Amino acid sequence: MAKISKTLPVYVLNGPNLNLLGVREPDIYGRTTLADIEKMAVAQAKKHGLAVIFRQSNHEGELVDWLQEARTAASGVILNAGAYTHTSVAIHDALRALDKPIVEVHLSNPQAREDFRKDSFVSLVATGTIAGFGAHGYVLAVDAVAALIEGSK
C-alpha cells in the first residue's frame, strides 16, 4: 500500500436501507440512527486528527462513484455496503482500484445470520472486517483505519 496522507478525510460510506437505522429491525440493527453513528464516527476520527466524509445511498452506482472519488480524495474508506455486500461485483471492482485502507463494517454478524449473508464481495478486497458490535463497530472501524494510515507512513 502506498503512503497515505493523513490530511485527506476518511470516507464512511453506507449502502441501502441504512438510512432506516433506528426503526428497521431494531432487534437486529439496534435503535441507533445513522445520524447518531455519523456523530460517533466524526468524534472518534477527531481524536486521531482525521476528518470524515459520511454518506449513505440506496443506489449501487452512487456508491461506486464515491469509491472512485475516494481514490484521490480520501485517506481510507470505511464501508457498510448493506445488502450490496453480498451481491455487488461493481462495488468489489471499485474497491480493488483503491490503494488505501478499506475497513468493512457490519452492525450485525453476517456469519451468524442467513446463509446468503455469509458471502461478501467486500471482504475479498477489504483490509479487514468489523462485524457484530452494533453502532460501536463504526468507532472500531475509525480506530482501525487510523492505525492503518499511521502504519503506512
N, CA, C and O of each residue as an XYZ file, in Angstrom:
612
protein
N       0.842     -1.184      0.000
C       0.000      0.000      0.000
C       0.887      1.248      0.000
O       1.898      1.309      0.700
N       0.498      2.208     -0.776
C       1.250      3.456     -0.882
C       1.155      4.245      0.424
O       0.299      3.985      1.270
N       2.050      5.202      0.560
C       1.960      6.092      1.715
C       0.647      6.860      1.637
O       0.248      7.326      0.570
N      -0.015      6.985      2.779
C      -1.345      7.587      2.841
C      -1.254      8.946      3.524
O      -0.568      9.104      4.533
N      -1.950      9.917      2.963
C      -1.989     11.256      3.553
C      -3.029     11.320      4.660
O      -4.206     11.035      4.444
N      -2.578     11.697      5.844
C      -3.494     11.853      6.973
C      -4.324     13.132      6.836
O      -5.291     13.324      7.573
N      -3.953     13.999      5.907
C      -4.703     15.245      5.745
C      -5.981     15.047      4.938
O      -6.876     15.891      4.978
N      -6.073     13.936      4.203
C      -7.301     13.642      3.475
C      -8.317     12.996      4.417
O      -7.930     12.272      5.334
N      -9.602     13.247      4.204
C     -10.615     12.667      5.098
C     -10.759     11.162      4.891
O     -10.324     10.610      3.881
N     -11.371     10.526      5.862
C     -11.778      9.135      5.756
C     -13.209      9.140      5.228
O     -14.070      9.844      5.757
N     -13.457      8.360      4.193
C     -14.815      8.220      3.675
C     -15.507      7.106      4.457
O     -14.992      5.992      4.552
N     -16.664      7.411      5.008
C     -17.509      6.423      5.656
C     -18.764      6.316      4.798
O     -19.615      7.205      4.795
N     -18.856      5.209      4.074
C     -19.919      5.041      3.089
C     -20.882      3.939      3.525
O     -20.472      2.882      4.006
N     -22.148      4.210      3.345
C     -23.208      3.325      3.811
C     -24.176      3.024      2.687
O     -24.579      3.919      1.944
N     -24.545      1.766      2.567
C     -25.394      1.318      1.479
C     -26.872      1.307      1.796
O     -27.333      2.003      2.701
N     -27.618      0.504      1.036
C     -29.069      0.552      1.068
C     -29.673      0.207      2.423
O     -29.196     -0.662      3.154
N     -30.734      0.926      2.717
C     -31.577      0.757      3.896
C     -30.939      1.223      5.201
O     -31.594      1.215      6.244
N     -29.683      1.624      5.159
C     -29.054      2.091      6.393
C     -29.615      3.441      6.837
O     -29.446      3.834      7.991
N     -30.275      4.145      5.933
C     -30.981      5.366      6.312
C     -32.154      5.059      7.234
O     -32.691      5.975      7.856
N     -32.564      3.810      7.340
C     -33.688      3.412      8.190
C     -33.246      2.890      9.557
O     -34.062      2.386     10.328
N     -31.949      3.012      9.853
C     -31.474      2.542     11.163
C     -32.239      3.246     12.278
O     -32.574      4.427     12.185
N     -32.496      2.499     13.313
C     -33.259      3.019     14.442
C     -34.711      2.603     14.384
O     -35.379      2.513     15.414
N     -35.212      2.345     13.161
C     -36.605      1.926     13.017
C     -36.730      0.584     12.291
O     -37.704     -0.137     12.505
N     -35.781      0.242     11.453
C     -35.817     -1.026     10.694
C     -35.191     -2.147     11.512
O     -34.011     -2.081     11.859
N     -35.957     -3.152     11.815
C     -35.498     -4.334     12.540
C     -34.553     -3.988     13.700
O     -33.398     -4.413     13.711
N     -35.046     -3.221     14.666
C     -34.162     -2.819     15.769
C     -33.635     -3.994     16.588
O     -32.619     -3.866     17.270
N     -34.319     -5.137     16.526
C     -33.827     -6.316     17.237
C     -32.537     -6.842     16.618
O     -31.763     -7.526     17.287
N     -32.299     -6.525     15.338
C     -31.064     -6.933     14.661
C     -30.064     -5.782     14.607
O     -28.883     -5.966     14.905
N     -30.540     -4.584     14.225
C     -29.646     -3.471     13.934
C     -29.577     -2.418     15.037
O     -28.779     -1.485     14.943
N     -30.386     -2.547     16.067
C     -30.357     -1.601     17.173
C     -31.232     -0.381     16.918
O     -31.879     -0.265     15.877
N     -31.236      0.511     17.874
C     -32.074      1.718     17.796
C     -31.269      2.975     17.469
O     -31.829      4.064     17.349
N     -29.969      2.818     17.328
C     -29.115      3.951     16.986
C     -29.367      4.343     15.537
O     -29.399      3.482     14.659
N     -29.546      5.631     15.281
C     -29.794      6.102     13.918
C     -28.478      6.302     13.177
O     -27.405      6.332     13.779
N     -28.583      6.437     11.866
C     -27.386      6.698     11.069
C     -26.792      8.058     11.434
O     -25.573      8.225     11.415
N     -27.644      9.028     11.765
C     -27.143     10.341     12.201
C     -26.347     10.210     13.498
O     -25.332     10.882     13.673
N     -26.804      9.346     14.408
C     -26.061      9.094     15.652
C     -24.707      8.463     15.342
O     -23.693      8.834     15.934
N     -24.694      7.511     14.416
C     -23.450      6.846     14.039
C     -22.483      7.844     13.411
O     -21.281      7.800     13.673
N     -23.004      8.734     12.592
C     -22.140      9.761     11.995
C     -21.471     10.594     13.077
O     -20.271     10.858     12.996
N     -22.215     11.006     14.074
C     -21.636     11.794     15.176
C     -20.546     11.009     15.896
O     -19.505     11.562     16.248
N     -20.788      9.716     16.113
C     -19.799      8.867     16.776
C     -18.531      8.755     15.942
O     -17.424      8.860     16.468
N     -18.695      8.545     14.649
C     -17.531      8.383     13.757
C     -16.732      9.676     13.661
O     -15.501      9.652     13.694
N     -17.418     10.788     13.545
C     -16.735     12.086     13.453
C     -15.950     12.364     14.738
O     -14.801     12.803     14.686
N     -16.571     12.107     15.882
C     -15.902     12.347     17.168
C     -14.674     11.455     17.319
O     -13.631     11.915     17.784
N     -14.785     10.188     16.935
C     -13.645      9.271     17.055
C     -12.531      9.663     16.098
O     -11.356      9.618     16.459
N     -12.893     10.048     14.881
C     -11.883     10.455     13.903
C     -11.127     11.685     14.387
O      -9.917     11.799     14.195
N     -11.842     12.590     15.007
C     -11.215     13.819     15.522
C     -10.116     13.484     16.533
O      -9.087     14.158     16.583
N     -10.338     12.448     17.331
C      -9.324     12.016     18.306
C      -8.031     11.588     17.610
O      -6.953     11.649     18.201
N      -8.142     11.164     16.380
C      -6.976     10.722     15.595
C      -6.481     11.823     14.656
O      -5.569     11.595     13.861
N      -7.070     13.002     14.743
C      -6.674     14.087     13.854
C      -7.172     13.905     12.433
O      -6.584     14.436     11.491
N      -8.257     13.155     12.277
C      -8.813     12.870     10.958
C     -10.183     13.518     10.788
O     -10.915     13.716     11.757
N     -10.508     13.837      9.572
C     -11.850     14.309      9.226
C     -12.605     13.158      8.570
O     -12.004     12.179      8.129
N     -13.920     13.288      8.511
C     -14.772     12.247      7.949
C     -15.705     12.842      6.907
O     -16.281     13.911      7.112
N     -15.847     12.153      5.804
C     -16.923     12.399      4.839
C     -17.875     11.221      5.020
O     -17.501     10.078      4.756
N     -19.086     11.487      5.462
C     -20.056     10.443      5.817
C     -21.221     10.510      4.842
O     -21.879     11.543      4.717
N     -21.474      9.396      4.148
C     -22.520      9.377      3.120
C     -23.306      8.072      3.169
O     -22.822      7.045      3.644
N     -24.543      8.147      2.659
C     -25.394      6.968      2.532
C     -26.137      7.048      1.213
O     -26.580      8.120      0.803
N     -26.272      5.903      0.547
C     -27.064      5.837     -0.674
C     -27.730      4.473     -0.797
O     -27.181      3.449     -0.391
N     -28.919      4.494     -1.364
C     -29.622      3.257     -1.694
C     -29.299      2.804     -3.114
O     -29.868      1.826     -3.598
N     -28.391      3.510     -3.779
C     -28.102      3.268     -5.188
C     -26.665      2.782     -5.382
O     -25.709      3.462     -5.010
N     -26.537      1.614     -5.962
C     -25.237      0.984     -6.161
C     -24.272      1.873     -6.939
O     -23.112      2.017     -6.554
N     -24.743      2.467     -8.026
C     -23.876      3.296     -8.861
C     -23.332      4.503     -8.122
O     -22.196      4.916     -8.353
N     -24.129      5.066     -7.242
C     -23.649      6.206     -6.463
C     -22.538      5.777     -5.514
O     -21.559      6.502     -5.335
N     -22.680      4.619     -4.911
C     -21.616      4.096     -4.053
C     -20.341      3.860     -4.855
O     -19.244      4.164     -4.384
N     -20.480      3.321     -6.058
C     -19.319      3.116     -6.931
C     -18.664      4.456     -7.255
O     -17.440      4.574     -7.211
N     -19.466      5.457     -7.577
C     -18.920      6.794     -7.854
C     -18.131      7.324     -6.669
O     -17.043      7.874     -6.845
N     -18.662      7.166     -5.474
C     -17.961      7.656     -4.274
C     -16.672      6.882     -4.030
O     -15.673      7.469     -3.616
N     -16.677      5.584     -4.279
C     -15.455      4.796     -4.124
C     -14.397      5.224     -5.131
O     -13.211      5.273     -4.806
N     -14.817      5.531     -6.340
C     -13.863      6.026     -7.333
C     -13.334      7.397     -6.923
O     -12.149      7.679     -7.102
N     -14.178      8.231     -6.386
C     -13.754      9.551     -5.892
C     -12.721      9.394     -4.769
O     -11.760     10.158     -4.678
N     -12.941      8.394     -3.926
C     -12.050      8.164     -2.779
C     -10.625      7.838     -3.197
O      -9.700      7.993     -2.400
N     -10.429      7.386     -4.439
C      -9.084      7.060     -4.911
C      -8.130      8.235     -4.728
O      -6.958      8.038     -4.405
N      -8.624      9.457     -4.934
C      -7.760     10.633     -4.837
C      -8.159     11.565     -3.700
O      -7.386     12.450     -3.333
N      -9.342     11.382     -3.140
C      -9.852     12.357     -2.164
C      -9.896     11.847     -0.731
O     -10.227     12.611      0.176
N      -9.570     10.572     -0.499
C      -9.689     10.001      0.845
C      -8.376      9.365      1.296
O      -7.549      8.951      0.484
N      -8.217      9.301      2.604
C      -7.059      8.601      3.167
C      -7.382      7.135      3.442
O      -6.477      6.314      3.590
N      -8.652      6.813      3.509
C      -9.104      5.449      3.742
C     -10.606      5.399      3.611
O     -11.269      6.435      3.548
N     -11.147      4.186      3.570
C     -12.583      4.001      3.400
C     -13.103      3.017      4.437
O     -12.527      1.952      4.660
N     -14.201      3.401      5.056
C     -14.989      2.507      5.893
C     -16.282      2.280      5.125
O     -16.955      3.238      4.745
N     -16.631      1.027      4.895
C     -17.785      0.726      4.063
C     -18.712     -0.273      4.735
O     -18.308     -1.382      5.087
N     -19.954      0.136      4.906
C     -21.034     -0.783      5.225
C     -21.910     -0.799      3.982
O     -22.778      0.057      3.814
N     -21.684     -1.762      3.124
C     -22.378     -1.816      1.840
C     -23.787     -2.383      1.957
O     -24.479     -2.521      0.948
N     -24.224     -2.715      3.171
C     -25.557     -3.275      3.339
C     -25.704     -4.517      2.468
O     -24.778     -5.320      2.358
N     -26.873     -4.669      1.851
C     -27.147     -5.847      1.027
C     -26.207     -5.964     -0.165
O     -25.991     -7.065     -0.671
N     -25.645     -4.847     -0.622
C     -24.698     -4.913     -1.743
C     -23.433     -5.687     -1.382
O     -22.701     -6.129     -2.268
N     -23.177     -5.850     -0.109
C     -22.044     -6.658      0.342
C     -22.062     -8.025     -0.332
O     -21.021     -8.559     -0.716
N     -23.254     -8.574     -0.467
C     -23.421     -9.956     -0.904
C     -23.726    -10.089     -2.396
O     -23.853    -11.199     -2.912
N     -23.842     -8.943     -3.090
C     -24.308     -9.016     -4.480
C     -23.499     -8.201     -5.484
O     -23.581     -8.463     -6.684
N     -22.727     -7.230     -5.032
C     -22.192     -6.244     -5.973
C     -20.747     -6.500     -6.404
O     -19.802     -6.248     -5.657
N     -20.607     -6.999     -7.614
C     -19.291     -7.111     -8.229
C     -18.775     -5.712     -8.575
O     -17.567     -5.477     -8.545
N     -19.672     -4.788     -8.901
C     -19.270     -3.412     -9.234
C     -18.599     -2.737     -8.042
O     -17.581     -2.064     -8.208
N     -19.145     -2.903     -6.859
C     -18.523     -2.325     -5.658
C     -17.196     -3.030     -5.384
O     -16.207     -2.380     -5.046
N     -17.171     -4.335     -5.524
C     -15.922     -5.094     -5.374
C     -14.843     -4.531     -6.295
O     -13.719     -4.287     -5.855
N     -15.174     -4.324     -7.566
C     -14.195     -3.834     -8.532
C     -13.738     -2.416     -8.218
O     -12.561     -2.094     -8.385
N     -14.660     -1.563     -7.764
C     -14.286     -0.192     -7.376
C     -13.339     -0.214     -6.177
O     -12.396      0.575     -6.112
N     -13.589     -1.108     -5.238
C     -12.696     -1.233     -4.083
C     -11.308     -1.724     -4.495
O     -10.302     -1.291     -3.932
N     -11.255     -2.620     -5.469
C      -9.953     -3.128     -5.949
C      -9.091     -2.008     -6.529
O      -7.864     -2.107     -6.543
N      -9.730     -0.954     -7.003
C      -8.987      0.166     -7.595
C      -8.405      1.100     -6.541
O      -7.640      2.005     -6.876
N      -8.755      0.895     -5.273
C      -8.250      1.753     -4.194
C      -6.916      1.228     -3.678
O      -6.749      0.026     -3.475
N      -5.987      2.122     -3.471
C      -4.726      1.775     -2.828
C      -4.708      2.447     -1.456
O      -3.787      3.187     -1.108
N      -5.752      2.161     -0.701
C      -5.973      2.783      0.609
C      -6.506      1.726      1.568
O      -6.997      0.684      1.131
N      -6.416      1.979      2.844
C      -7.057      1.059      3.790
C      -8.566      1.025      3.565
O      -9.206      2.058      3.369
N      -9.114     -0.181      3.598
C     -10.550     -0.389      3.453
C     -11.001     -1.245      4.629
O     -10.521     -2.363      4.812
N     -11.927     -0.713      5.424
C     -12.477     -1.479      6.531
C     -13.963     -1.694      6.266
O     -14.739     -0.746      6.148
N     -14.330     -2.953      6.178
C     -15.730     -3.345      6.027
C     -16.347     -3.379      7.415
O     -15.741     -3.898      8.353
N     -17.545     -2.830      7.553
C     -18.210     -2.829      8.854
C     -19.650     -3.305      8.685
O     -20.328     -2.971      7.714
N     -20.091     -4.090      9.657
C     -21.478     -4.567      9.722
C     -21.970     -4.425     11.146
O     -21.250     -4.731     12.096
N     -23.187     -3.964     11.291
C     -23.784     -3.825     12.617
C     -24.018     -5.191     13.254
O     -23.697     -5.401     14.424
N     -24.573     -6.111     12.485
C     -24.799     -7.474     12.967
C     -23.632     -8.346     12.515
O     -22.728     -7.884     11.819
N     -23.665     -9.596     12.917
C     -22.637    -10.545     12.485
C     -23.207    -11.385     11.342
O     -23.992    -12.302     11.587
N     -22.826    -11.088     10.103
C     -23.380    -11.830      8.971
C     -23.144    -13.339      9.057
O     -23.936    -14.115      8.523
N     -22.079    -13.761      9.714
C     -21.780    -15.191      9.822
C     -22.773    -15.927     10.720
O     -22.871    -17.153     10.670
N     -23.505    -15.178     11.537
C     -24.484    -15.767     12.449
C     -25.913    -15.638     11.913
O     -26.881    -15.899     12.627
N     -26.029    -15.231     10.647
C     -27.349    -14.987     10.062
C     -27.620    -15.935      8.893
O     -27.038    -17.018      8.824
N     -28.479    -15.543      7.998
C     -28.844    -16.388      6.862
C     -27.608    -16.725      6.031
O     -26.639    -15.966      5.987
N     -27.669    -17.882      5.377
C     -26.523    -18.348      4.590
C     -26.094    -17.349      3.524
O     -24.896    -17.174      3.299
N     -27.048    -16.684      2.858
C     -26.673    -15.769      1.777
C     -25.878    -14.580      2.279
O     -25.174    -13.940      1.497
N     -25.973    -14.264      3.572
C     -25.224    -13.136      4.129
C     -23.782    -13.506      4.461
O     -22.996    -12.625      4.808
N     -23.420    -14.751      4.367
C     -22.080    -15.197      4.743
C     -21.043    -14.942      3.667
O     -19.845    -14.995      3.944
N     -21.478    -14.665      2.441
C     -20.560    -14.349      1.353
C     -20.474    -12.845      1.170
O     -21.497    -12.163      1.122
N     -19.267    -12.330      1.069
C     -19.056    -10.887      0.946
C     -18.087    -10.586     -0.181
O     -16.932    -11.012     -0.159
N     -18.570     -9.847     -1.164
C     -17.687     -9.355     -2.221
C     -16.751     -8.277     -1.668
O     -15.670     -8.056     -2.213
N     -17.158     -7.614     -0.598
C     -16.334     -6.566      0.021
C     -15.151     -7.197      0.762
O     -14.020     -6.728      0.641
N     -15.410     -8.244      1.518
C     -14.341     -8.893      2.296
C     -13.182     -9.361      1.439
O     -12.039     -9.404      1.895
N     -13.478     -9.710      0.205
C     -12.436    -10.197     -0.694
C     -11.353     -9.165     -0.964
O     -10.235     -9.523     -1.334
N     -11.676     -7.872     -0.782
C     -10.701     -6.808     -1.059
C     -10.460     -5.887      0.135
O      -9.572     -5.036      0.086
N     -11.233     -6.042      1.200
C     -11.065     -5.181      2.373
C      -9.787     -5.532      3.123
O      -9.341     -6.680      3.123
N      -9.213     -4.529      3.756
C      -8.067     -4.764      4.623
C      -8.496     -5.579      5.832
O      -7.759     -6.446      6.303
N      -9.698     -5.294      6.333
C     -10.242     -6.015      7.474
C     -11.731     -5.782      7.602
O     -12.301     -4.907      6.950
N     -12.361     -6.593      8.465
C     -13.804     -6.530      8.672
C     -14.111     -6.452     10.157
O     -13.504     -7.148     10.971
N     -15.062     -5.594     10.495
C     -15.558     -5.475     11.866
C     -17.056     -5.749     11.810
O     -17.792     -5.066     11.097
N     -17.503     -6.745     12.562
C     -18.909     -7.150     12.479
C     -19.431     -7.559     13.850
O     -18.709     -8.123     14.673
N     -20.717     -7.255     14.069
C     -21.402     -7.760     15.247
C     -21.356     -6.878     16.474
O     -21.848     -7.277     17.530
N     -20.781     -5.687     16.371
C     -20.659     -4.807     17.524
C     -21.650     -3.653     17.492
O     -21.499     -2.681     18.232
N     -22.661     -3.754     16.638
C     -23.653     -2.692     16.535
C     -23.003     -1.395     16.084
O     -22.003     -1.402     15.366
N     -23.580     -0.292     16.513
C     -23.081      1.026     16.120
C     -21.628      1.241     16.547
O     -20.891      1.972     15.886
N     -21.216      0.612     17.640
C     -19.833      0.757     18.113
C     -18.825      0.233     17.085
O     -17.653      0.609     17.125
N     -19.262     -0.616     16.182
C     -18.383     -1.116     15.134
C     -17.794     -0.001     14.284
O     -16.673     -0.124     13.791
N     -18.538      1.085     14.106
C     -18.021      2.223     13.342
C     -16.878      2.909     14.088
O     -15.918      3.361     13.464
N     -16.971      2.989     15.405
C     -15.886      3.560     16.214
C     -14.650      2.685     16.076
O     -13.541      3.188     15.896
N     -14.843      1.385     16.160
C     -13.728      0.454     15.991
C     -13.126      0.570     14.591
O     -11.910      0.482     14.419
N     -13.987      0.766     13.597
C     -13.507      0.909     12.216
C     -12.676      2.170     12.049
O     -11.664      2.153     11.348
N     -13.085      3.261     12.678
C     -12.297      4.501     12.618
C     -10.930      4.260     13.250
O      -9.910      4.670     12.696
N     -10.903      3.599     14.403
C      -9.621      3.292     15.047
C      -8.737      2.439     14.130
O      -7.532      2.668     14.032
N      -9.342      1.463     13.467
C      -8.583      0.588     12.574
C      -8.022      1.351     11.393
O      -6.851      1.185     11.050
N      -8.832      2.180     10.766
C      -8.359      2.969      9.626
C      -7.249      3.914     10.065
O      -6.248      4.063      9.365
N      -7.419      4.550     11.213
C      -6.390      5.465     11.717
C      -5.070      4.726     11.915
O      -4.013      5.242     11.552
N      -5.119      3.535     12.482
C      -3.901      2.746     12.694
C      -3.269      2.354     11.350
O      -2.048      2.395     11.200
N      -4.082      1.986     10.407
C      -3.564      1.609      9.082
C      -2.928      2.812      8.372
O      -1.885      2.681      7.731
N      -3.556      3.962      8.490
C      -2.990      5.180      7.892
C      -1.650      5.506      8.541
O      -0.669      5.799      7.857
N      -1.621      5.451      9.850
C      -0.398      5.754     10.594
C       0.709      4.767     10.214
O       1.868      5.153     10.062
N       0.341      3.488     10.061
C       1.315      2.470      9.718
C       1.852      2.565      8.303
O       2.883      1.972      7.985
N       1.153      3.315      7.442
C       1.593      3.434      6.042
C       2.609      4.530      5.843
O       3.166      4.672      4.755
N       2.861      5.314      6.890
C       3.766      6.462      6.736
C       5.204      6.031      6.812
O       6.105      6.863      6.703
